[in-house]
Amino acid sequence: MSVYAQNLLRELVGAGHDVTMISQYRGDAFGTRVYGGGPPPPVPGVRVIGLEQVGEQTNGDFERDVETMVVTIAAEHARAPFDVLHAQYGYPTGWAVLLASRRLGVPNVVSIQGGDGHWVGSCCETHRRAMCAVLDHANALLIGGRSFVEEVCDRLGTDPARFTIVPGAVDTARFAQGTADGLPEPHDGPVRLLYHGRVDRRKGVLDFIDALAALRARGTPFTATISGIGPDVEASQEAAAALGLPEEALRFTGYADYASVPDLYRQAEIFASPTYAEGFSNTILEAMAAGLAVVSTHSVGVSDCLRDGENGLLTQPGDVPALTEALARVIADAGLRARIARAGLEECRRVYSWTTVGRQIMEVYAAVAGQGPATGFSPDLPLDPNCRFRSEPHLL
């Protein structure tokens, strides 16, 4: 269960809604290593149901998991009828919710996130048709920002008017530094850098390691931490070793549970997210809420919340020399570091708090409640066995 989902559930319960959460999880050893794995945790006031992704773990048979989700939703609806179904991703959960809505006569809301917009649907005909059906027939589509709308529409042909922009959100109080100005406490020693999130080359983690090696070669003082798990942990550790980055310069701290994450941010001054694309980056929002100076990229999903030189420093994705220079600037210039951190913190508190974003989502629920679901689509998909995600389903 994502942190985003946990925070949304908290807002819904606090507003008096009766909520059931059906959450998929990997139960195999590989999935546990890459995602954390295991059944979803209990959430106060929420009926939580965990479904192991048996199909995904079996040669990428996503269709098997979709059918399990539909059957589970139908059984829960028979127990206590739903007013609205909300899927947190377009595929496979959005497709499952579209099918369940058709069967039950209940309207649905689908959030388009991350890989939904960047690559799902470009991988094979099965997933292209599923994504197009979701985008064309959901009662409401939520998406993080304008740049992401443009990418999805360019790739899958969706009408941009179908989307409601609801940005990412962060629990601003949870990540607050607790200092008078909201910025990190001054400390002796080198400036501290943090990469936290999915350890994945598509998030730019290997570029970050290359930039750290370049900084060290030019004598720039720093300490850095890479926190998280993902498909490229081993590749990242091997890259750091090959580049001669010792542990006192770069630490890998592995999985961090949500309770411990705020302390990670409090042990840094700079947050690096050299990502190639986002839906809307929750980790960037967390870093902004913690008063860190953010260095990221001119990429989809990032450009909706960060502006170069104003509330962050941005380079082109994959441009390691530019990333190195941006990190060197913000390490050396304490005034720049404080200025962009302060601008990010103020904007985060004003625009991206869960109180604000949760209210927007609940307004969408109210607008679709009572509507009938779309039925003018085929529930049958062609099976395209050549999808690249069937051999590496964890990258979907």
QUIJO-V424785 format. One record per residue. RES is the residue in three letters. OMEGA is omega as a letter, one per 30 degrees, with the letter a starting at -180 (* if undefined). Layout:
res-><RES:RES>
omega-><OMEGA:OMEGA>
//
This chain:
res-><MET:SER:VAL:TYR:ALA:GLN:ASN:LEU:LEU:ARG:GLU:LEU:VAL:GLY:ALA:GLY:HIS:ASP:VAL:THR:MET:ILE:SER:GLN:TYR:ARG:GLY:ASP:ALA:PHE:GLY:THR:ARG:VAL:TYR:GLY:GLY:GLY:PRO:PRO:PRO:PRO:VAL:PRO:GLY:VAL:ARG:VAL:ILE:GLY:LEU:GLU:GLN:VAL:GLY:GLU:GLN:THR:ASN:GLY:ASP:PHE:GLU:ARG:ASP:VAL:GLU:THR:MET:VAL:VAL:THR:ILE:ALA:ALA:GLU:HIS:ALA:ARG:ALA:PRO:PHE:ASP:VAL:LEU:HIS:ALA:GLN:TYR:GLY:TYR:PRO:THR:GLY:TRP:ALA:VAL:LEU:LEU:ALA:SER:ARG:ARG:LEU:GLY:VAL:PRO:ASN:VAL:VAL:SER:ILE:GLN:GLY:GLY:ASP:GLY:HIS:TRP:VAL:GLY:SER:CYS:CYS:GLU:THR:HIS:ARG:ARG:ALA:MET:CYS:ALA:VAL:LEU:ASP:HIS:ALA:ASN:ALA:LEU:LEU:ILE:GLY:GLY:ARG:SER:PHE:VAL:GLU:GLU:VAL:CYS:ASP:ARG:LEU:GLY:THR:ASP:PRO:ALA:ARG:PHE:THR:ILE:VAL:PRO:GLY:ALA:VAL:ASP:THR:ALA:ARG:PHE:ALA:GLN:GLY:THR:ALA:ASP:GLY:LEU:PRO:GLU:PRO:HIS:ASP:GLY:PRO:VAL:ARG:LEU:LEU:TYR:HIS:GLY:ARG:VAL:ASP:ARG:ARG:LYS:GLY:VAL:LEU:ASP:PHE:ILE:ASP:ALA:LEU:ALA:ALA:LEU:ARG:ALA:ARG:GLY:THR:PRO:PHE:THR:ALA:THR:ILE:SER:GLY:ILE:GLY:PRO:ASP:VAL:GLU:ALA:SER:GLN:GLU:ALA:ALA:ALA:ALA:LEU:GLY:LEU:PRO:GLU:GLU:ALA:LEU:ARG:PHE:THR:GLY:TYR:ALA:ASP:TYR:ALA:SER:VAL:PRO:ASP:LEU:TYR:ARG:GLN:ALA:GLU:ILE:PHE:ALA:SER:PRO:THR:TYR:ALA:GLU:GLY:PHE:SER:ASN:THR:ILE:LEU:GLU:ALA:MET:ALA:ALA:GLY:LEU:ALA:VAL:VAL:SER:THR:HIS:SER:VAL:GLY:VAL:SER:ASP:CYS:LEU:ARG:ASP:GLY:GLU:ASN:GLY:LEU:LEU:THR:GLN:PRO:GLY:ASP:VAL:PRO:ALA:LEU:THR:GLU:ALA:LEU:ALA:ARG:VAL:ILE:ALA:ASP:ALA:GLY:LEU:ARG:ALA:ARG:ILE:ALA:ARG:ALA:GLY:LEU:GLU:GLU:CYS:ARG:ARG:VAL:TYR:SER:TRP:THR:THR:VAL:GLY:ARG:GLN:ILE:MET:GLU:VAL:TYR:ALA:ALA:VAL:ALA:GLY:GLN:GLY:PRO:ALA:THR:GLY:PHE:SER:PRO:ASP:LEU:PRO:LEU:ASP:PRO:ASN:CYS:ARG:PHE:ARG:SER:GLU:PRO:HIS:LEU:LEU>
omega-><a:l:l:a:l:l:l:l:l:l:a:l:l:l:l:a:l:a:l:l:l:a:l:l:l:l:a:a:a:a:l:a:a:a:a:l:l:a:l:a:l:l:a:l:a:l:a:l:l:l:l:a:a:l:l:a:a:l:l:l:a:a:l:l:l:a:l:l:a:l:a:l:a:l:l:l:l:l:a:a:l:l:a:l:a:l:a:l:a:l:g:a:l:l:l:l:l:l:l:l:l:a:a:a:a:l:a:l:l:l:l:a:l:a:l:a:a:a:l:a:l:a:a:a:l:a:l:a:l:a:l:l:l:a:a:a:l:l:l:l:l:a:a:a:a:a:l:l:a:a:a:a:l:a:a:l:a:l:a:l:l:a:l:a:l:a:l:a:a:l:a:a:a:a:a:a:a:l:a:a:l:l:a:l:l:l:l:l:a:l:a:a:a:l:l:l:l:l:a:a:l:l:l:a:l:l:l:a:l:l:l:l:l:l:a:a:a:l:l:a:l:l:a:l:l:a:l:l:a:a:a:l:a:l:l:l:l:l:l:l:a:a:l:l:a:a:l:l:a:l:l:a:l:a:l:l:a:a:a:a:l:l:l:a:a:l:a:l:a:l:l:l:a:a:l:l:l:l:l:a:l:a:l:l:l:l:l:a:l:l:l:l:a:l:a:a:l:a:l:l:l:a:l:a:a:l:a:l:a:l:l:l:a:l:l:l:l:a:a:l:l:l:l:a:l:l:l:l:a:l:a:a:a:l:l:a:a:a:a:l:a:l:l:a:a:a:l:a:a:a:a:l:l:l:a:a:l:l:l:a:l:l:l:l:a:a:a:a:a:l:l:l:l:l:a:l:l:l:a:l:l:l:l:a:a:a:a:a:l:l:l:a:a:l:a:*>
//
